[in-house]
Amino acid sequence: MSIYAYLDEDLVVLFEFGRDDHPVPEDLGEVFAARLPPERFLAIVEEATDLLDADGAAPR
């Protein structure tokens, strides 16, 4: 998996992934992109942290 991120007013996350036995070979090498307002990204990270804390999950 390769991931790159940059700010362009929104947080832009580009990623690609693959493995030798990938079930959809035509997806190999394809780059996917997501755009999020920075405030929304922060809210997602805080929610995830809260859920992990609530479940008692410890870092591995």
Secondary structure, 3 states (H helix, E strand, C coil): CEEEEEECCCEEEEEECCCCCCCCHHHCCCCEEEEECHHHHHHHHHHHHHHHHHCCCCCC
